[in-house]
Amino acid sequence: MVHLLQYVFSGVTVGSIYAIVAIGFNLVYRTTGILNFAQGEFVMLGGMVAVSLATVLPLPAAVAAAVVLVAAMGWLLEVALFRRLRRHTLLHMIIITIGLSIIIQEAARHLWDEKVRSLPYFTGDECSSVRLFGAAMSPQVLWVLGITIVIVLLLMAFLHLTLPGRAMRACAANPAAAALAGIHLPNMRALAFALSAGIGALAGCVISPISMTHYEMGGSLAIKGFAAAVLGGLGQPMAAIAGGLVVGLAESFSVSVLPAAFKDATAFAILLVVLFIRPRGFFGRPFAEEGRNA
């Protein structure tokens, strides 16, 4: 039972990170129609920027500043790049975002070199642990889970209770009708990019103490986050939570029965099985409904 709980804690932790990345994917896709494979680089940049700022600022201020700076970068990318590429097909946009991911990764390598970095633990240190039913976990894991829950609750409140959030939902449901209602679509698209970048940056900061931060980490997170987004239902921000947890738990338990080298393949095996059985994911809408709302 202790080993089972240990696998569950590990799976829920990494699954929470995949869910946050998947939420960023879905926010941008629903509002702009773009699959942004540079989303993982926002996570990497959040950790890298926070590590650099933590040398001159208190840790909370460094994390907050990193989130704001990366969110501003997401907004700038939409205004300066993606807004000018609206006429391209989905496949072209995927290729462009993959290229952008490589550019950001190489820029990070030149700015911060190839060393692995990390933020200090938010509370405690690497030697401290919390025990629950005999299973041990780092205090930073509680920060990961807590911040994930806070992000989800705040995002739900923003989308359902605020005027900009409702405008973003209107853009996602029917862009033409939203434009006729007076909603400025380019501003909503820029806001979606800024939110997804800021959410990714916060995830990068909170996982840095336990998974370290490296210039190459973004690509793997983007792929896992995309798998989680598809599993939950592409374009459904909250459904990404289920997809992320499934991917994280599958990875965690696969280590107990398969060599560690097969850990990454497990997520994609589950993705293929789910897509064969339910192509739109766990909570995705029927394609006919998507067509009516397009």
FENKA-V389387 format. One record per residue. N is the residue number from 1. RES is the residue in three letters. OMEGA is omega in whole degrees, 0 to 359 (NA if undefined). NEAR is the number of other ideal C-beta (glycine too) atoms within 10 Angstrom. D_CENTER is the distance of its C-alpha to the mean C-alpha in Angstrom with 1 decimal. Layout:
n;res;omega;near;d_center
N;RES;OMEGA;NEAR;D_CENTER
N;RES;OMEGA;NEAR;D_CENTER
This chain:
n;res;omega;near;d_center
1;MET;180;8;30.8
2;VAL;179;10;29.6
3;HIS;179;10;28.1
4;LEU;179;12;26.5
5;LEU;179;15;24.9
6;GLN;177;16;23.8
7;TYR;180;17;21.9
8;VAL;180;16;20.4
9;PHE;179;19;19.3
10;SER;181;19;17.7
11;GLY;180;21;16.0
12;VAL;180;20;14.7
13;THR;181;22;13.4
14;VAL;178;23;11.4
15;GLY;177;27;10.5
16;SER;178;25;9.1
17;ILE;178;26;6.7
18;TYR;180;29;5.9
19;ALA;179;31;6.0
20;ILE;177;31;3.7
21;VAL;180;30;1.0
22;ALA;176;31;4.5
23;ILE;177;32;5.5
24;GLY;176;32;4.8
25;PHE;187;30;6.5
26;ASN;178;29;9.0
27;LEU;182;27;9.8
28;VAL;183;26;10.9
29;TYR;183;22;12.5
30;ARG;185;19;14.4
31;THR;187;26;15.7
32;THR;185;25;16.5
33;GLY;182;15;16.6
34;ILE;170;22;14.7
35;LEU;188;20;12.3
36;ASN;180;32;10.6
37;PHE;170;24;10.4
38;ALA;182;28;10.2
39;GLN;179;31;6.5
40;GLY;180;28;6.7
41;GLU;175;31;9.7
42;PHE;177;32;8.5
43;VAL;179;31;7.3
44;MET;181;29;10.7
45;LEU;178;29;12.5
46;GLY;179;29;11.7
47;GLY;182;31;13.3
48;MET;181;26;16.0
49;VAL;180;26;17.0
50;ALA;178;29;17.2
51;VAL;180;21;19.3
52;SER;182;16;21.6
53;LEU;182;19;22.0
54;ALA;177;21;22.6
55;THR;182;7;25.9
56;VAL;182;8;27.3
57;LEU;171;15;25.6
58;PRO;185;10;25.2
59;LEU;179;15;21.9
60;PRO;179;10;20.7
61;ALA;179;13;21.8
62;ALA;179;20;20.0
63;VAL;180;25;16.6
64;ALA;180;16;17.3
65;ALA;179;16;18.6
66;ALA;180;28;15.7
67;VAL;181;23;13.3
68;VAL;182;14;16.0
69;LEU;180;17;16.7
70;VAL;176;29;13.2
71;ALA;177;23;13.0
72;ALA;177;13;16.5
73;MET;177;20;15.7
74;GLY;177;28;13.2
75;TRP;181;20;16.1
76;LEU;179;14;18.6
77;LEU;179;21;17.0
78;GLU;183;26;17.3
79;VAL;187;16;20.8
80;ALA;187;9;22.1
81;LEU;189;13;20.7
82;PHE;179;22;19.1
83;ARG;180;14;21.7
84;ARG;185;10;24.4
85;LEU;186;11;23.0
86;ARG;184;13;22.9
87;ARG;181;6;25.8
88;HIS;179;14;24.2
89;THR;179;8;23.4
90;LEU;180;11;20.0
91;LEU;178;9;20.8
92;HIS;181;11;21.7
93;MET;177;19;18.5
94;ILE;179;15;16.6
95;ILE;180;13;19.0
96;ILE;181;18;18.7
97;THR;175;22;14.9
98;ILE;176;16;15.5
99;GLY;177;12;18.4
100;LEU;178;17;16.5
101;SER;180;21;14.1
102;ILE;180;15;17.3
103;ILE;180;12;19.0
104;ILE;180;20;16.4
105;GLN;180;19;16.5
106;GLU;177;11;20.3
107;ALA;178;13;20.5
108;ALA;179;22;18.7
109;ARG;180;13;21.1
110;HIS;180;9;24.0
111;LEU;187;12;23.0
112;TRP;184;18;22.2
113;ASP;187;9;23.9
114;GLU;181;10;22.9
115;LYS;175;9;23.2
116;VAL;182;11;20.7
117;ARG;176;17;20.1
118;SER;171;16;18.9
119;LEU;173;24;19.0
120;PRO;177;14;21.7
121;TYR;180;18;21.0
122;PHE;173;19;20.5
123;THR;181;12;23.5
124;GLY;179;16;25.8
125;ASP;184;11;25.4
126;GLU;181;13;24.9
127;CYS;182;7;28.2
128;SER;180;12;27.6
129;SER;177;12;26.3
130;VAL;181;13;26.3
131;ARG;179;9;28.0
132;LEU;183;10;27.5
133;PHE;177;9;30.0
134;GLY;180;10;30.8
135;ALA;183;18;27.3
136;ALA;174;14;26.0
137;MET;180;20;22.7
138;SER;174;21;21.8
139;PRO;180;17;21.6
140;GLN;177;24;18.3
141;VAL;177;22;16.9
142;LEU;176;16;18.2
143;TRP;179;19;16.3
144;VAL;182;24;13.0
145;LEU;181;16;14.0
146;GLY;180;13;15.6
147;ILE;176;18;12.9
148;THR;179;23;10.5
149;ILE;180;12;13.5
150;VAL;179;11;14.3
151;ILE;182;19;11.0
152;VAL;182;19;11.6
153;LEU;180;10;15.3
154;LEU;180;11;15.2
155;LEU;177;18;13.0
156;MET;179;13;15.6
157;ALA;180;11;18.4
158;PHE;184;14;17.3
159;LEU;187;20;17.1
160;HIS;188;10;20.3
161;LEU;182;9;22.5
162;THR;180;11;22.2
163;LEU;177;8;23.8
164;PRO;179;14;20.9
165;GLY;177;18;18.6
166;ARG;177;15;21.4
167;ALA;178;21;21.9
168;MET;178;25;18.3
169;ARG;177;16;18.9
170;ALA;177;18;22.3
171;CYS;180;24;20.9
172;ALA;184;23;18.7
173;ALA;183;13;21.7
174;ASN;183;14;24.4
175;PRO;182;19;24.0
176;ALA;179;10;27.8
177;ALA;178;12;28.8
178;ALA;178;20;26.4
179;ALA;179;14;28.0
180;LEU;179;9;31.4
181;ALA;176;10;30.6
182;GLY;178;7;30.2
183;ILE;181;18;26.4
184;HIS;187;13;25.5
185;LEU;180;17;22.9
186;PRO;179;13;22.1
187;ASN;179;16;21.3
188;MET;178;22;19.0
189;ARG;178;24;17.1
190;ALA;178;21;17.0
191;LEU;179;22;15.8
192;ALA;178;26;12.9
193;PHE;180;30;11.9
194;ALA;179;22;12.6
195;LEU;181;25;10.7
196;SER;179;29;7.3
197;ALA;179;32;8.5
198;GLY;178;24;9.7
199;ILE;178;28;7.0
200;GLY;180;35;5.1
201;ALA;178;29;8.8
202;LEU;176;26;9.6
203;ALA;179;30;7.4
204;GLY;179;34;9.2
205;CYS;188;29;12.3
206;VAL;179;29;12.4
207;ILE;184;28;12.0
208;SER;181;29;14.4
209;PRO;185;24;17.5
210;ILE;180;20;17.0
211;SER;182;19;15.3
212;MET;181;15;16.6
213;THR;184;26;15.2
214;HIS;185;19;16.4
215;TYR;182;24;16.3
216;GLU;188;12;15.6
217;MET;186;23;12.6
218;GLY;183;29;10.1
219;GLY;180;18;11.7
220;SER;180;12;11.4
221;LEU;179;25;7.7
222;ALA;181;26;7.4
223;ILE;179;17;10.2
224;LYS;178;26;9.2
225;GLY;178;31;5.9
226;PHE;177;23;8.6
227;ALA;179;26;11.0
228;ALA;179;32;9.4
229;ALA;180;30;9.2
230;VAL;179;24;12.7
231;LEU;181;29;14.0
232;GLY;184;30;13.2
233;GLY;186;21;14.5
234;LEU;181;22;13.1
235;GLY;179;24;13.1
236;GLN;187;24;13.1
237;PRO;184;28;10.3
238;MET;178;16;11.9
239;ALA;179;23;12.7
240;ALA;181;31;9.2
241;ILE;179;23;10.3
242;ALA;180;20;13.2
243;GLY;180;35;11.7
244;GLY;180;29;9.4
245;LEU;178;20;12.7
246;VAL;180;23;14.8
247;VAL;182;29;13.2
248;GLY;180;24;13.2
249;LEU;179;18;16.8
250;ALA;177;20;18.0
251;GLU;184;23;17.2
252;SER;183;21;18.8
253;PHE;180;16;21.9
254;SER;181;21;22.3
255;VAL;182;15;23.2
256;SER;183;10;26.2
257;VAL;182;8;27.8
258;LEU;174;12;26.6
259;PRO;183;8;26.7
260;ALA;181;8;23.5
261;ALA;182;7;23.4
262;PHE;184;13;22.6
263;LYS;181;14;19.5
264;ASP;181;14;17.1
265;ALA;182;12;19.5
266;THR;182;18;19.3
267;ALA;183;22;15.9
268;PHE;174;14;17.2
269;ALA;177;12;20.5
270;ILE;179;19;19.2
271;LEU;180;21;17.3
272;LEU;180;11;20.6
273;VAL;181;10;22.6
274;VAL;181;19;20.6
275;LEU;175;13;20.7
276;PHE;184;8;24.5
277;ILE;184;7;25.1
278;ARG;188;13;22.8
279;PRO;182;10;21.5
280;ARG;180;18;19.5
281;GLY;184;23;17.5
282;PHE;188;15;18.1
283;PHE;179;16;18.0
284;GLY;180;19;18.1
285;ARG;175;16;21.2
286;PRO;184;9;24.2
287;PHE;178;10;24.4
288;ALA;179;7;27.6
289;GLU;177;11;25.9
290;GLU;181;13;23.2
291;GLY;180;9;26.2
292;ARG;183;11;27.9
293;ASN;183;12;25.0
294;ALA;NA;10;24.5
